[in-house]
């Protein structure tokens, strides 16, 4: 369900495909969601079984530290923070897989960074930032898409009477759902056949003050009693008609292609992405006309693949208490509406242009891109 979860799974699977043994792979916690293709599930089940035992051991022995004579990959975020407990597991080498959104490095963060022998960056923006800190070798290894899932295919036809706009990413200020909402409200008023598919569910609520400061909405969705957010209630409060949107529930990555292929347009006015934006890449690979904000890690999709861009990027003003938003971008609502209007009026041409982008995405597969990563961290190569 998460970007890190998909990333870790794909690294694991490619290690097995290149001939590695399942006994070589150690997870220090049991994945919370493990819905996989049946044959993949059979292959990785022993790894998950060991993960449960190791997690229980670490919980029962809080003073224990594990050290391995092979590469250990750590999730690494802003100021080099990681996941709880990962400082108790060390490798040779210790690899920081970075997805940094706030360009801040405190003295404490720099001390943490010294524990890593190398860093994997998943965008040029992150690679340039890490290199500027002079803290260790930095290797640019992009994330990818699964071409067996994400490729052009016919829509079902269930929504052929609607103009379907997709917006994906967990609901938070960084993802810019308030910008999408502001644009869609105006677009839908002119085109009542428009339908917003909002894949925005999140397990955490958002800081309403940041959204209010941006000026597009003065509230955020409340937590649902059972799971996720009360997005439907919030969208109605924001003035959208009940038949103008679909609040997509938590949807497994395996099922997302069937969602994307129903869509006529995908918009991502995200204020920041430490990587290149996995959801946008999957939409592009499915042949959906896609627009991303020309900022941070998303620039690589525009510069290297030719994705459509929201280029009028203004600086983002941080609300009180927010970490630095250096290099973040504020997309102009009018530019988002213009993209919607163009795609609405030029559907065939938009599809033809998107097909060209989808063809280029065939070179951005998990297998090819993770092979470079494993050659670096497992084979010790520096020439890839």
C-alpha positions as CSV (number, residue, x, y, z in Angstrom):
1,X,0.0,0.0,0.0
2,X,2.9,2.4,0.6
3,X,5.7,3.5,-1.7
4,X,8.3,2.1,0.6
5,X,6.4,-1.2,0.7
6,X,6.3,-1.5,-3.1
7,X,10.0,-0.5,-3.3
8,X,11.1,-3.1,-0.8
9,X,9.0,-5.8,-2.3
10,X,10.4,-5.2,-5.8
11,X,14.0,-5.2,-4.6
12,X,13.3,-8.5,-2.8
13,X,11.7,-10.0,-5.9
14,X,14.5,-9.0,-8.2
15,X,17.1,-10.4,-5.9
16,X,15.3,-13.8,-6.2
17,X,15.0,-13.4,-10.0
18,X,18.7,-12.9,-10.4
19,X,19.4,-16.2,-8.6
20,X,19.6,-15.1,-5.0
21,X,18.4,-17.5,-2.3
22,X,15.4,-16.7,-0.1
23,X,17.5,-17.5,2.9
24,X,19.8,-14.6,2.1
25,X,16.9,-12.1,2.6
26,X,16.2,-10.9,6.1
27,X,13.3,-8.6,7.1
28,X,13.3,-7.2,10.6
29,X,9.5,-6.7,10.8
30,X,6.5,-8.6,9.4
31,X,4.9,-6.7,6.5
32,X,1.4,-5.5,7.5
33,X,0.0,-6.1,4.0
34,X,1.1,-9.1,2.0
35,X,-1.5,-9.6,-0.8
36,X,0.7,-10.9,-3.6
37,X,0.2,-12.9,-6.8
38,X,-0.1,-16.6,-5.7
39,X,3.3,-17.7,-7.1
40,X,5.0,-14.7,-5.7
41,X,3.4,-15.4,-2.3
42,X,4.7,-18.9,-2.3
43,X,8.2,-17.7,-3.1
44,X,8.4,-15.1,-0.3
45,X,6.4,-16.8,2.4
46,X,9.5,-18.3,4.1
47,X,11.0,-14.8,4.2
48,X,7.9,-13.4,5.9
49,X,7.8,-16.3,8.4
50,X,11.4,-15.5,9.4
51,X,10.5,-11.9,9.7
52,X,7.9,-12.6,12.3
53,X,10.4,-14.6,14.4
54,X,13.0,-11.9,14.1
55,X,10.6,-9.1,15.0
56,X,9.4,-11.0,18.1
57,X,13.1,-11.6,19.1
58,X,13.9,-7.8,18.8
59,X,10.7,-6.9,20.8
60,X,11.7,-9.4,23.5
61,X,15.3,-8.2,23.6
62,X,15.2,-4.4,23.4
63,X,18.9,-4.1,24.2
64,X,20.0,-6.4,21.4
65,X,21.7,-5.1,18.3
66,X,22.1,-7.2,15.1
67,X,25.1,-7.0,12.9
68,X,25.4,-8.7,9.4
69,X,28.3,-9.2,7.1
70,X,26.2,-8.2,4.1
71,X,24.3,-5.2,2.8
72,X,21.5,-3.9,5.0
73,X,19.1,-1.4,3.3
74,X,17.5,1.3,5.5
75,X,14.6,3.6,4.7
76,X,16.1,7.1,5.1
77,X,13.9,10.3,5.2
78,X,14.4,14.0,6.0
79,X,17.3,14.7,8.4
80,X,18.2,11.0,8.0
81,X,15.4,9.8,10.2
82,X,14.4,6.2,9.7
83,X,11.8,3.7,10.9
84,X,11.6,2.8,14.6
85,X,14.2,0.1,15.5
86,X,16.3,0.2,12.4
87,X,19.2,1.6,14.4
88,X,19.5,-1.8,16.0
89,X,20.3,-3.5,12.7
90,X,23.6,-2.9,10.9
91,X,25.3,-4.2,7.8
92,X,28.4,-4.2,5.8
93,X,27.7,-2.0,3.9
94,X,25.0,0.0,5.6
95,X,22.9,1.6,2.8
96,X,20.6,4.5,3.2
97,X,17.8,4.4,0.7
98,X,16.7,8.0,0.7
99,X,13.4,9.7,0.0
100,X,14.1,13.2,1.4
101,X,11.5,15.9,1.1
102,X,12.7,18.5,3.5
103,X,16.2,19.7,2.7
104,X,17.3,20.1,6.3
105,X,20.4,18.5,7.9
106,X,20.8,19.2,11.7
107,X,24.0,18.2,13.6
108,X,22.0,15.2,14.9
109,X,21.1,14.2,11.3
110,X,24.7,14.5,10.2
111,X,25.7,12.1,13.0
112,X,23.1,9.6,11.9
113,X,24.3,10.0,8.3
114,X,27.8,8.9,9.4
115,X,26.4,5.4,10.0
116,X,25.8,4.8,6.3
117,X,28.5,3.6,4.0
118,X,26.6,4.8,0.9
119,X,23.3,6.3,-0.1
120,X,20.8,5.4,-2.8
121,X,18.9,8.4,-4.2
122,X,15.7,7.9,-6.2
123,X,15.7,11.3,-8.0
124,X,18.3,13.8,-9.3
125,X,17.0,16.3,-6.8
126,X,17.8,14.0,-3.9
127,X,21.1,12.9,-5.4
128,X,22.2,16.5,-5.8
129,X,21.2,17.4,-2.2
130,X,23.0,14.3,-0.7
131,X,26.1,15.1,-2.7
132,X,26.1,18.7,-1.5
133,X,26.4,17.4,2.1
134,X,29.6,15.5,1.3
135,X,28.6,12.6,3.6
136,X,29.4,9.5,1.5
137,X,29.1,7.9,-1.9
138,X,25.7,8.7,-3.5
139,X,24.3,6.5,-6.3
140,X,21.2,7.5,-8.4
141,X,19.0,4.4,-8.8
142,X,15.4,5.2,-10.0
143,X,12.3,3.4,-8.9
144,X,10.3,1.7,-11.6
145,X,7.0,0.2,-12.7
146,X,5.9,-3.4,-13.2
147,X,5.1,-3.7,-16.9
148,X,3.1,-6.9,-16.4
149,X,0.6,-4.7,-14.5
150,X,1.0,-1.2,-15.7
151,X,0.6,-1.0,-19.5
152,X,-2.0,0.4,-22.0
153,X,-5.1,-1.7,-22.3
154,X,-8.8,-1.0,-23.1
155,X,-11.0,0.6,-20.5
156,X,-14.1,-1.4,-19.4
157,X,-16.5,1.2,-20.8
158,X,-18.4,1.5,-17.5
159,X,-17.6,5.2,-17.3
160,X,-17.6,6.1,-21.0
161,X,-20.3,8.8,-20.4
162,X,-18.0,10.6,-17.9
163,X,-14.7,12.5,-18.3
164,X,-12.7,10.7,-15.5
165,X,-9.9,12.6,-13.8
166,X,-7.5,10.6,-11.5
167,X,-5.7,12.1,-8.5
168,X,-3.5,9.8,-6.4
169,X,-1.4,10.0,-3.3
170,X,-2.1,9.9,0.5
171,X,-3.9,13.0,1.7
172,X,-1.3,15.5,2.9
173,X,-0.2,19.0,2.2
174,X,2.8,17.8,0.2
175,X,0.6,16.0,-2.3
176,X,-1.5,19.1,-3.2
177,X,-5.0,17.6,-3.0
178,X,-6.3,21.1,-2.1
179,X,-5.0,22.3,-5.5
180,X,-6.8,19.4,-7.3
181,X,-10.0,20.2,-5.4
182,X,-9.9,23.9,-6.3
183,X,-9.3,23.2,-9.9
184,X,-11.9,20.4,-10.2
185,X,-14.6,22.4,-8.6
186,X,-14.4,25.1,-11.3
187,X,-13.9,22.5,-14.1
188,X,-16.9,20.5,-13.0
189,X,-19.1,23.6,-12.9
190,X,-18.4,23.9,-16.6
191,X,-18.4,20.2,-17.4
192,X,-21.0,18.3,-15.2
193,X,-19.9,15.0,-16.8
194,X,-16.5,15.3,-15.1
195,X,-15.8,12.6,-12.5
196,X,-12.9,12.9,-9.9
197,X,-11.4,9.6,-8.8
198,X,-9.6,10.5,-5.6
199,X,-7.2,7.8,-4.4
200,X,-6.3,9.9,-1.3
201,X,-6.9,7.7,1.7
202,X,-4.4,8.0,4.5
203,X,-4.0,6.4,8.0
204,X,-3.0,9.7,9.4
205,X,-4.9,13.0,9.6
206,X,-3.3,16.2,8.2
207,X,-2.4,19.5,9.7
208,X,-5.2,21.8,8.6
209,X,-3.2,25.0,9.2
210,X,-0.9,24.3,6.3
211,X,-3.8,23.9,3.9
212,X,-5.5,27.0,5.3
213,X,-2.3,29.0,4.8
214,X,-2.2,27.9,1.1
215,X,-5.7,29.4,0.8
216,X,-7.6,26.7,-1.1
217,X,-9.5,25.1,1.8
218,X,-9.8,25.8,5.5
219,X,-10.3,22.3,6.8
220,X,-9.1,18.7,6.3
221,X,-10.8,15.3,6.5
222,X,-11.4,13.9,9.9
223,X,-10.3,10.4,10.9
224,X,-12.8,7.7,10.2
225,X,-14.0,5.6,13.1
226,X,-12.9,2.3,11.6
227,X,-10.1,3.1,9.2
228,X,-8.6,5.9,7.1
229,X,-10.2,9.3,6.5
230,X,-13.8,10.7,6.1
231,X,-13.0,11.9,2.6
232,X,-16.5,11.6,1.2
233,X,-17.9,13.7,4.0
234,X,-15.2,16.3,3.5
235,X,-15.5,16.5,-0.3
236,X,-19.3,17.1,0.1
237,X,-18.5,19.9,2.7
238,X,-16.2,21.4,0.2
239,X,-19.1,21.8,-2.3
240,X,-18.7,18.9,-4.6
241,X,-21.9,17.2,-5.7
242,X,-22.2,13.6,-4.5
243,X,-22.1,12.2,-8.1
244,X,-19.0,14.2,-9.1
245,X,-16.4,12.1,-7.3
246,X,-15.4,8.6,-6.1
247,X,-13.6,8.3,-2.8
248,X,-11.4,5.3,-3.7
249,X,-10.8,3.0,-0.7
250,X,-7.4,1.7,0.1
251,X,-6.7,-0.2,-3.1
252,X,-3.9,-2.7,-3.5
253,X,-1.2,-2.0,-6.1
254,X,-2.3,-5.1,-8.0
255,X,-5.7,-3.6,-8.6
256,X,-4.6,-0.1,-9.6
257,X,-4.2,-0.7,-13.3
258,X,-8.0,-1.4,-13.6
259,X,-8.6,2.0,-12.0
260,X,-6.1,3.9,-14.1
261,X,-7.4,2.6,-17.4
262,X,-10.8,4.0,-16.8
263,X,-9.3,7.5,-16.5
264,X,-9.0,10.2,-19.2
265,X,-6.5,12.3,-17.3
266,X,-4.3,12.1,-14.3
267,X,-3.1,15.2,-12.4
268,X,-0.3,15.5,-9.8
269,X,0.2,19.1,-8.7
270,X,2.3,17.8,-5.8
271,X,4.4,20.3,-4.0
272,X,7.2,17.9,-3.4
273,X,8.4,14.4,-4.2
274,X,11.7,13.0,-2.9
275,X,11.4,10.4,-5.7
276,X,9.9,10.7,-9.1
277,X,6.3,10.0,-8.0
278,X,5.5,6.3,-8.3
279,X,1.7,6.8,-8.8
280,X,2.3,9.2,-11.7
281,X,4.7,6.7,-13.3
282,X,2.1,4.0,-13.1
283,X,-0.5,6.3,-14.7
284,X,2.0,7.2,-17.5
285,X,2.8,3.5,-18.1
286,X,-1.0,2.7,-18.5
287,X,-1.2,5.4,-21.3
288,X,-3.2,7.9,-19.2
289,X,-2.5,11.5,-20.2
290,X,-0.6,12.7,-17.1
291,X,0.5,16.0,-15.8
292,X,3.0,16.5,-12.9
293,X,4.3,19.6,-11.2
294,X,7.7,20.6,-12.5
295,X,9.5,20.6,-9.2
296,X,11.7,18.4,-7.0
297,X,12.0,14.8,-8.0
298,X,9.1,15.0,-10.5
299,X,11.3,17.0,-12.9
300,X,12.9,13.8,-14.0
301,X,9.6,12.5,-15.4
302,X,9.4,15.6,-17.5
303,X,13.0,15.9,-18.6
304,X,13.8,12.3,-19.2
305,X,10.5,10.8,-20.3
306,X,8.5,13.7,-21.6
307,X,5.6,13.8,-19.2
308,X,3.3,16.8,-19.3
309,X,4.2,19.5,-16.8
310,X,2.6,22.2,-14.6
311,X,5.5,24.6,-15.2
312,X,4.3,27.8,-13.4
313,X,5.8,26.8,-10.0
314,X,5.8,29.5,-7.3
315,X,7.6,29.2,-4.0
316,X,5.7,27.5,-1.2
317,X,5.2,29.4,2.0
318,X,5.6,27.2,5.1
319,X,3.1,27.4,7.8
320,X,4.2,27.8,11.4
321,X,6.1,24.8,12.7
322,X,6.7,23.3,9.2
323,X,10.2,22.2,8.3
324,X,11.9,23.9,5.4
325,X,10.1,23.7,2.0
326,X,13.1,24.8,0.0
327,X,12.7,23.9,-3.7
328,X,9.0,22.9,-3.2
329,X,6.6,24.2,-5.8
330,X,3.1,25.7,-5.7
331,X,1.2,24.9,-8.8
332,X,-1.2,27.5,-10.3
333,X,-4.8,26.3,-10.1
334,X,-5.5,28.0,-13.5
335,X,-2.8,25.9,-15.1
336,X,-4.4,22.7,-13.7
337,X,-7.8,23.8,-15.1
338,X,-6.2,24.5,-18.5
339,X,-4.8,21.0,-18.6
340,X,-8.2,19.6,-17.8
341,X,-9.8,21.7,-20.5
342,X,-7.2,20.7,-23.1
343,X,-7.6,17.0,-22.3
344,X,-11.4,17.3,-22.4
345,X,-11.4,19.0,-25.8
346,X,-8.6,17.0,-27.3
347,X,-9.1,13.5,-26.1
348,X,-7.8,11.6,-29.1
349,X,-4.6,13.7,-29.4
350,X,-4.1,13.5,-25.7
351,X,-4.3,9.7,-25.9
352,X,-1.9,9.5,-28.8
353,X,0.7,11.7,-26.9
354,X,0.2,9.6,-23.8
355,X,0.9,6.4,-25.8
356,X,4.3,7.8,-26.8
357,X,5.1,8.4,-23.1
358,X,3.8,4.9,-22.2
359,X,6.2,3.4,-24.8
360,X,9.1,5.2,-23.1
361,X,8.1,3.9,-19.7
362,X,8.9,0.4,-20.9
363,X,12.5,1.2,-20.2
364,X,11.7,2.1,-16.5
365,X,11.0,-1.4,-15.2
366,X,11.7,-2.5,-11.7
367,X,13.9,-5.3,-13.0
368,X,16.2,-3.2,-15.0
369,X,16.5,-0.4,-12.5
370,X,16.8,-2.6,-9.4
371,X,19.6,-4.6,-11.2
372,X,21.7,-1.5,-11.0
373,X,20.9,-1.1,-7.3
374,X,21.8,-4.7,-6.5
375,X,25.0,-4.5,-8.6
376,X,26.1,-1.6,-6.4
377,X,25.0,-2.8,-2.9
378,X,25.5,-6.6,-3.4
379,X,28.2,-6.9,-6.1
380,X,30.3,-3.9,-5.0
381,X,30.3,-2.3,-8.4
382,X,30.8,1.4,-8.8
383,X,30.8,1.6,-12.6
384,X,27.1,1.2,-13.3
